[in-house]
Amino acid sequence: IPMACKTAACLCAILLVVTGLEVSVATLEGSDCKELEILPFATDDVVCGYKMVQVPASGGLSQADILSNPRLGAGWMNLDFDDSTWDMVSMPLGYKVDQCAMLSGSYSADPTYWAPNSAVFVRRKFYVDPDVYHRLQSIKIEYLVDDAMAGIYVNGEKQGSYPLRQQCSAAIDSVSVSKADIEVGDNVVAVYGIDKGAQTFMNIRVTVQICPEGSGSIEYCSRVHPQRCRRPCLDQDDMCQNYDCGSTESYAADITGDCLCEMKMGLHCAGPFQETDGCYPSQHTVALSSVKISCPTPRETCAPPQPPPKPTVPPLVCEQGGCYDTEGHVDYEVVGNSMSYHEARDNCAQKYSSSASLALPNDATVKSAHLYWSGSGTSAHTLTAKLNGVSISAQKSWTGGYQSYQFYGAMTDVTHLVSGSGQYTVANLFYDNSYYLCRGNAAYAAWVLIVVYEKASLPNARINFCYDNFRFTFPQGTYQSKVDCISRVGTCVSQAVTTVVTFESDAYKGEYFYLGQKYMGNNIFRGSTAPNLDIREFDVSYQVNTGISSLVYKLKSYYTNTIYGAAVEGLFMPVRIVKYTRTDCH
């Protein structure tokens, strides 16, 4: 099973699809050559082992603009291109493909998310054994794409031309590849698709034409080398385990170490073989050769999956659900950014990444760090991201919204990735920016990094970090949440602040905001940090020193006339942090 396989239904890429002794081989009319399938169309099952990267393609971007995106990298279509930072995915690719009439009933495989209004670049390596190369005549690449295939390459050489297919056209197009563009050993197919609509789709099939070796002995024989291939461990991409290729044994292995098997029915031996060569008379010929393995760290068996890291924040006597509390000589910082270019429909294009600078005092020690991100849509693909190039997955997630407007929130512990001051970049944060959400000024994605740190010279303080209030402030009304477990020492005066993070907050409409009974103002949350993101700090020393045990956050949304017509500020305020000093004043 290739590295990206996540279900048992995932098909490995094999040189020839074999089921028992039934071989998916088409004899070409008028010759003894056969058409063998390297990569099948994904129909009932997904096809694994592809590498993929997506870049924005909306906002009037030309192909030159798309191809110059720094995430893509020069020479992306070449065999020696380093695609280690690309995502390992499976075919088909798509979004809202159930709306495509051309696909009705043609497949049931779960597609990999391809965002609308973006360009997708896909690579897939395959291996041609030297013993087979001299019998290989050509390669044919068939594809079905919505909207268009913009480029097909084999080992860096562009192949054919590609008609524009829009609005789910049923046509399957193809290009032929000459043998001159195929290498002995490693090869790569690289394609480039582009979408400028509300749904996406891509499916690819690659076949090779293999011809007989020529005249020789007419004796049917079987040449068997019982080998074992390796496959990556499901929970450890850098580890592999051995496994048997199946009833056909192993013929070769592709670049990921997956078995490639070939069975030829009734093929004549190229010459007289002796028993010591492993060729024996048989009804069917199974021609096999040595296995090519490429695996990072081979091992016999996979280690058991490791549980997710436990929160590093120690529990206190008072604990509130959906919150982390810590006490000591501590303080915190919150930084973040947006993946949106604009808060409204004027520009719904997506950024691939965004960055923020974290500044901590000298000699400070990071106690905990959490990444929280939110965006439009509810796809499972929204629950993964990258922090400074390292892939992460959500440990906690939420969804919310109103009717067709649906959004998500996600959070994970990234303490192991945050060591101190510096620039932190979040990437691969996908969200739905389709027409409906864009037109409603509701397409967005943004993130914040919450870091709690310790330093001996800081006053003793308690930090209450709450994250679970993922509630949409629409329709108009009063929405409130609170932070509990506030306890100053006796009657000592505390210095107290609170930080509030809001997502999908807009400048063109307002809301009334209160902390406790104190009115803080109108339209405070207006995308002041970045489009659709606010990180706001307020002094709450007065509220805490009245002896409260809970700080209440209250927001009133209301109808108002805007440049886009009547609207209500619908936002999320999931993150609330309170820090107050707890020093003995006696």
N, C-alpha and C positions, 0 to 999 in steps of 0.2 A: 504494500500500500504506500503510495507516495507521501511526501511530507505533509501535503495539504489535506490528505484524506481525513475526514472527520466522522464518516459513517461507514458501516460495513458494506453499504451499497456502492461505494466508490470503485469505479473500474480503473485498474492499473493500465497504463499505456503499454501495449504489447505489440510486437511486430506483426502478429497475426492472431485474430480472435479465434480461440479454440474452445469448443464445448464437447468434452468427451472425444469422440472420433469424428464429430461433425466440424468441418473446417470452413471458415468463412473465406473461401477462395473463389474468385471469379475467373474462369478460363477465358482469355481474350480471344475473340472470334478470329479464326484463320491462323492461329499460332498456338504454340505450346506455352506461351508466356502466361503468367498469372498476375493478377492484381491483388496485392496484399495490403491490409489496412494497418498503417502505423498508428494513427490517432483517429478513433471513431467519432462520429457525431454523438453528442450527449443526448440521449433520448430518455430511457427509463432511469438511467443512473448517470451521475456526474463523471467526468473524466478529469483525472487529477494531474498534477505535476507542472502546471503552467506558472510562469512568473508574470506579474502584472503591476503596472503603475498607472494612476489616473491623474490628469491635469485639467484645469478649467479650460472650457472652449466657448464660453458665452461672452456676451458683452462686445460683440464685433471683432473678436480676436481672429486674425488671419492664421493660415497654416504656419507661416513663418514665426508668428508669435507663439503658437502652440509648441512648435518644435524647438523653440529657444528656451522653454521653461527649464530652469536649473534642476528641477527634480528628475527630468528625463535623462540628461547626460548625453554627451556626444558619442556617436557610434553605437547607439542603443541596438541597432539591427545586426551588429557584427558578432561573430562567434566568440571573440575574446573579450567582449564587453562584460564588465563586472556587474551582475544584476543581484548581488547578495542583499542589497537594501530593498529590493522589490518584494512585493507580497507574493507568497506561494498560494495559488488559488486553483479552482477547478472550473471547467467548462460545464454548462453554458454560462455566459455573463448576461445580466439583464436586470431590468426594473420595470414593474407593472406589465410584465410580458403577457399576463392573462388578458390584457386588453387587445392584444394583437390577434386578429382573426386568422392570420396565416399560420399561427402556431397551435390553434385549437386541436387538441387530441394528438399532437405530434410528439410531445415529450411530457415527462412528469418529473424530470430531475430538478432539484432545487437550485436556482441560478445564483452565482456569485454577484453581489451588488455592483452594478455599474451605474454611477450617478448620471441622471439626465444633464444635458448641456455640458458634457465633458468629453474629453478625448481619452481613450484607453489604449495603452501599449502593452502587447502580450508577447512573451517569448516562450518557446518550448524546445528543449534540446532532445536529440535522439542520436543513436549510435549505429553506424553501419560497419558490420564486421568485414575485415579484409577478404574473408573467404566468400562473402556474398557480393561485394562491391562489383566484381567483374560480371555478375549476372544481372545487375540492376540497370534498368534502361532509363527510367524517368520517374518524376514525382508529380502528382496532381494534388492541388490544394483546393478544396471546395469550402464555401463559406456562406453564411446567412447572417446579414448585419442590418440593424436599424440604428442610425440612418445610413451610414456609408462606410465602406472600406477605403481608407486613404492610402494604404501602403502595405505590400506583402513582400517580404524579403526572405531569401534562403542564404545563409552565410554571408549576409551583407549585400547580396545582389538583388536589386529590385526585379520583381516578376510581374509581367503583364500590365493591364490597365483595368480599372474598376468602375463599372457603371454606378451612378447614384441611385440607391433604393431608399425611398422614404415611405413613411406611414405604413409600415409593416407589409411591404411588398412580398409576395410569396416566392419570388425568384431565388433560386440557389445558383450562385455564380461560381466560377472556377478559373484557375490559372494553371498552366503546365510549366514544370520546371525541368530544364535539361540536365542531363547527367553531368555536364561540365561544371555545374554549380554545386554539386554534391561532393563531399570529401570522404575519404576513407577514415573511419573513426567517428569523432564527434562532429555533429552538425547542429544547426539551430534554424527553426522557423520563427520569424518575427513579423507581427502584423500590427497595424495601426488603424483603429476605428474611431469614428467621430460621431457625436450625437448633438442635435440641436432641437430636441423635442421633449415630449412629456414621458416617453418610455424608451427603453434601450433593449438591445438584444444582440448577442453574438454567439455563433456556434461554428465550429471548424471541423473538417474531416481531411485527413491526409492519407493518401494511398501511394504505394510504389508499384512499379511494374518490374517483375522478376522473370527472367527467362532461363531455360535449362542451361546446364553447363556445356552441353554438346554431346558428341558421340562417345560411346564407351561401352562398357559391359552392360548387357541387358538384364543382368541379375538384379532383382529388387533386394535392397539391403537396409539395415538399420545401423546407424552410427550414433552410439549413445555415450554421452559423458554425464553421468549423474552428478550434477553440481548443486550447490546451494547458493541462493542469492541472499542479499541483506536488504532490509527495509528500515526506514527511520522509526524510532519509537514514537508512539502517538503523543506522549506527554513530554518527550525530550527530543527536540529537533536535532540536537548535536550528538545523539546516540543512535546506534543501530542494533538490530538483532538479526540473527540468521533465520531463514525459513526456507522450506522446500517450495519450488516453483509450481509443482503440481504434476499431474500425470504425464505431461509432455516433457518434463525436466527442463533445464535451463539452456537456452540457446545463446543469449547474450544479456547484458544488462544496460539500461539507459543511464544517463548521467546521475540520476538519483539513487541508483542501485536496484531499481525494480527489475523483475524478471522480464525478459523478452523471449517469447517462445515461437518457434516456427515448425509447422508440420507439413510435409509435402507428400501428397498421395501418389504413389506409383511412380516416383521419379527415378530414372535410371542412375546407377552408380557411374561416376566419372571414369572409373577404371577398376581393374581387379583389386579387391581389398583382401588382405590376409586377416586371419582371425585376431592377430595381435593388434591390428589397427582398430578393432572394435566394430567392424562391419560384418553383419551376419544376415543371411537370407531372412526375409520377412515379407508379409503381405503389404505392409506400408513402410515407407521410409520416414524416419525421424532424423533429420540432419541437424546436428548440434555442434557447437564449437565452444571454446573457452569463455568464461564469464568475465566481463569487464565490470569491475566494482569501483565505485567512487563514493565513499562514505566517510564522514568526518572522523568519527571515533568508533571503530568497530568493536563490538562486544557480543558475547553469546546471547545474553538476555537483557531485556529492559529492566531498569530499576523501577520500583513501584512509584506511582505519582506522589509528589510531595504536597502536603496540605498548604493552603495559602498562609502567608505570614500573619501572625496574630498582631493586633494593634499594639504599638509600643507605649501607648499612654496608660499609665497605671490607674486602676480604679480607685475611687474615693468612697468614703462612707455614704455620701449622697450621690446617687447615680440617676441620670435621666436617660430614658430610652431615646435612641437616635442622636446621642451626643457622646463626645469624648471629653473628659475632664482631666486636668493635670495641675499640680501645685508644686511650687518651689521657686527658685530664682530664675523665673522664666518670663519670656515675652513671645511675641509672634509677629509674622509678616504675611500679608496676602498680596499676591501679584497675579496678573492674568492678561488675557488678550482675546480677540475675536477672530473668527474665520470668515467674517463677512466684510465686504467692502463698504456697505451702506446699510442703514437701518430699514430702508423702505424699498419699494419696488423698482426704483431707478437703476439699481445694480444688484442683482441677486447672484452674481458670480461667486464661486467659492475660492477661498485661499487654501492651498495645500498645507501651509504651516504658518504659525505666528509665534512670536517670542516675547518674553518679558524679562527684565533684569531683577534679580533678587539681591538685596544688600543686607547683610547681617553684620553685627559688631565683630571686631577682631576678637579672637579667642572664644567665640560662641560655638556651642556644640548643638547640632541638630538633634532634637529628641523625637520628632515625628514630622512627616510630610504627607499630605494627601492631595491628590489631583482630583478636582471635580469638574466635569464638563457637561454641557447641556446643548440641545439643538432640536430642530424641527424634524418630525418623523419618529417612527418607532421600530425601524428595522434592527435585526440582531447585529448588523454590521456596524451600528452606532456604538456598540459596547466595547470597541477596541480603539486604541490610539497608539501613538508613539511619543515618548518623552526623551528628548535628546537622542533620537535614533533607536531607542529601545522599545520594543513592542510591549504593551501592557493591556490588560483586560479588566473590565469593571468587576469589583468585588461586591458592590451594591449598585442597584439601579432602580429607577422609578419612571413611571409614565403618567402623563396628565394632559389636560386640555379641555376643549369644548367642541363637541360634535365632530366635524371633519378636521378641525385644527388640533392635531395631536403632537406632543413633544415628549422628550425623554431627558432624564438626568442620570448621571453615572459617576461613581467615585471609586477610587482604589488607593491603597497605601503605597506610596512611592518613597518611603524613607530611605531605602537602599540605593536610590538614584539621586538623592539630594544630600550633598556633603557640605555646602556652604554657599557663599556669595557667587554670583555668576549669571550668565544668560541661560534661560531655560526655554526650549523650543518644543512646542506640541505640534504634531503632524498626524496625517491619516485620520483626521476627525471628520467623518462623513456625515452629511445631513441632507434632508430632503429640501431641495430648492426648486421643485417643480412649479408649474404655472399657477396652480391654485394657491399654494402657500406664498409664492412670490407676489402675486397680485393682491393678496390680503396683508402685505407687509409683515409676514409672519415666518419668513425663511431666515434661519440664523443658526450659528453655532459659536460657542464661546467656552472659555475654560478659566479656572483659577487654581493657583497653587497655594495651599495653606501650610505654613511652616511654623512649628513651635520649636523654640531654641532655648538653651540654658546658658547662663553665665553667672559666675559666682558674685560679681559685683552688683547684680540686679536685686531690687527689693523682692521680698517674698510675695508671691502673687498666685492667684488661681485663674486658670483659663478654662472657660466652658465653651466648647466648639460643637455646635449643633448643625445638622446637615439634612434633616429628613423632611422638611416642610415643602415638598414639591407640589404646590397647589397653585392653580391658575386663577388670577384675579379677574375672571370674566365668567358670567356677565357682571354688570355693575353691582356693587355691594360692599360690605365690610368684611375683610379677611384678617385674621390675626393668628399669631403663634407666640411662643414664649420660650425663654431660657430659664430653667429651674436651677436649684442647688447654689443659689447666691447666698453667701454667708460671710459677712465681715467679722472681724475680731472685736467682740464686745461693742463698745461705743466708739471705737477708733475710726478716724476718718480715712476713707479709701479714695484713691485715685482710680477712676474706672472709665473704660472706653468700651464701645461696641463697634464691630465691623459688620456691615450688611452687604451681601452679594445678591444682585438681582440679574436675571437673564430675561431677554426679550423686552427690555425697557426701552421706550422710544421718547424722542424729544418732542414730537409733534402732538402728543396728548399727555394729560397729567393725572396725578393721583394725590390724595391727601395722606400724609404719613405722620404717625404718632409713636412716641416711645413712652410707655406707661401712659400717664395722663397729659404728657407734654406734646403739644403740636409742633412738628419740626418743619413743615412747609409743604408747598405744592410743586409737583413735577420735579422732585428731587432726583428721581431715578430716570435719567434721560440719555443713557449711553455715554456718560461722561468719561468712562475708562476706555471704551472702544465701542463700535457699533453693537447695540443690543446688550451691553455689559456695563454694570456699575459696581465698583468696589468703594463703599462709602464708610467713613469712620465718624462716630459721634461721641462726644463726651457725655457720659451718664453718671458722673460722680454724684450729682444731686439725687438721682433716683436711688442709687445703691446706698447712699448714706441716710436715706429715710428708713432703712432697715428692711427693705423688701427681700423676699426669698425668690421671687421670679420677676423677670423683666419681660413685659408684654410689648410685642410689636404689632401695630395695627395699621392697615392700609385700606383706604376707601377709594374704590374706583368709580368713575362716573362717566356718563355720556357727555360728549363735547363735540362741537363742530370743528373739523380740521380741514387742511388742504385736500384731504382725500374723502371728505364727507364726514358724516356722524361716526364716531368711534368711541371705544372704551379702552383704557389702558389695561391690557391683559399681560401680566408679567409673572415671573416666578421669583420667590425670595427664599430659597432653600437653606442658604448658609447664613447663620447668625453666630457671632463670636462675642463673648463678654470676657474682659480681663479686668480684675480689680486687685489692688494690693491688700495683703492680709498681714500687716505688721502690728506687733504689740506696742501700744502707745503708753503703757503704764510703766 
